[in-house]
């Protein structure tokens, strides 16, 4: 079973993601960017869902750090953000994200991205 790390500080968003994904994936979660970096290094998930507006360390910086780490830089990261301007997607990709999804999440797009990045 593929493992997904969810880095999300909003409980409602986290609960939704867990409900959508728990039957098909092993899930590990944390609520801040610094812990997300540590968990990615320890757990070595197959994919990371990264909120961009996080406490302690934002998702932009967490992504940059993960992509600079040779041991985990191969792990695909999907940015999850309420920032839905086209420039926000460009910013997420420039930070190293492999995909971008605006909130509120479109479930079909989420599963499409997961299929694309996990196969």
C-alpha positions as CSV (number, residue, x, y, z in Angstrom):
1,X,0.0,0.0,0.0
2,X,1.4,3.4,-1.0
3,X,2.1,5.8,1.9
4,X,1.0,9.5,1.8
5,X,2.2,12.2,4.2
6,X,-0.5,14.9,4.7
7,X,0.9,18.2,6.1
8,X,-2.3,20.1,7.0
9,X,-3.1,22.3,10.0
10,X,-6.8,22.8,9.4
11,X,-8.7,19.9,11.1
12,X,-11.7,20.0,8.7
13,X,-9.4,19.8,5.7
14,X,-7.4,17.0,7.3
15,X,-10.5,15.0,8.2
16,X,-11.7,15.3,4.7
17,X,-8.4,14.1,3.2
18,X,-8.3,11.2,5.7
19,X,-11.9,10.2,4.8
20,X,-11.1,10.3,1.1
21,X,-7.8,8.4,1.2
22,X,-7.7,6.1,4.2
23,X,-9.2,3.1,2.4
24,X,-6.6,3.2,-0.4
25,X,-3.4,4.5,1.2
26,X,-1.4,4.3,4.4
27,X,-1.6,7.8,5.8
28,X,0.7,9.8,8.2
29,X,-0.1,13.3,9.2
30,X,1.3,16.4,10.8
31,X,0.2,19.9,11.3
32,X,3.2,22.1,10.6
33,X,5.9,22.4,8.0
34,X,8.9,21.8,10.2
35,X,7.4,18.5,11.4
36,X,6.5,17.7,7.8
37,X,10.1,17.9,6.8
38,X,11.1,15.6,9.7
39,X,8.3,13.1,9.0
40,X,9.2,13.0,5.3
41,X,12.8,12.2,6.2
42,X,11.8,9.5,8.7
43,X,8.7,7.9,7.0
44,X,9.9,8.2,3.3
45,X,6.3,8.4,2.0
46,X,5.4,7.8,-1.7
47,X,3.8,11.2,-1.9
48,X,3.3,14.4,0.2
49,X,0.2,16.5,0.3
50,X,1.5,19.9,1.5
51,X,-0.7,22.8,2.7
52,X,1.2,26.0,1.9
53,X,-0.1,28.1,4.8
54,X,1.3,26.3,7.8
55,X,2.6,27.3,11.3
56,X,6.2,27.0,12.4
57,X,7.5,26.6,8.8
58,X,5.2,27.4,5.8
59,X,4.7,24.8,3.0
60,X,6.8,26.8,0.5
61,X,9.9,26.6,2.7
62,X,9.2,23.0,3.7
63,X,9.0,22.0,0.1
64,X,12.3,23.8,-0.8
65,X,14.0,22.0,2.1
66,X,12.7,18.6,1.0
67,X,13.7,19.1,-2.6
68,X,17.2,20.2,-1.5
69,X,17.6,16.9,0.5
70,X,19.0,14.2,-1.7
71,X,17.4,11.4,0.3
72,X,13.8,12.7,-0.2
73,X,13.9,15.0,-3.2
74,X,12.4,12.3,-5.4
75,X,9.1,12.3,-3.4
76,X,6.3,14.0,-5.3
77,X,4.7,16.9,-3.5
78,X,1.3,18.3,-4.2
79,X,0.6,21.8,-3.0
80,X,-2.7,22.3,-1.3
81,X,-3.7,25.9,-1.0
82,X,-6.6,28.3,-0.7
83,X,-4.4,30.7,-2.8
84,X,-6.0,30.1,-6.2
85,X,-4.4,32.7,-8.5
86,X,-2.4,31.4,-11.5
87,X,0.7,33.0,-10.0
88,X,0.2,30.8,-6.9
89,X,0.5,27.7,-9.0
90,X,3.6,29.0,-10.6
91,X,5.0,29.8,-7.2
92,X,4.3,26.3,-5.9
93,X,5.9,24.7,-8.9
94,X,8.9,27.1,-8.6
95,X,9.3,26.0,-4.9
96,X,9.6,22.4,-6.1
97,X,6.0,21.1,-5.9
98,X,5.1,18.5,-8.5
99,X,1.4,19.4,-8.6
100,X,-1.0,22.0,-7.3
101,X,-4.6,21.8,-6.1
102,X,-6.7,24.8,-5.0
103,X,-9.0,24.5,-2.0
104,X,-11.8,23.7,-1.6
105,X,-10.5,20.4,-3.1
106,X,-12.0,18.9,-6.2
107,X,-12.0,15.2,-5.3
108,X,-11.8,14.1,-8.9
109,X,-8.7,16.3,-9.5
110,X,-7.1,15.0,-6.3
111,X,-7.5,11.4,-7.4
112,X,-6.3,12.2,-10.9
113,X,-3.1,13.9,-9.5
114,X,-2.5,10.9,-7.2
115,X,-2.9,8.5,-10.0
116,X,-0.6,10.5,-12.2
117,X,2.2,10.9,-9.6
118,X,2.0,7.5,-7.9
119,X,2.2,5.3,-11.1
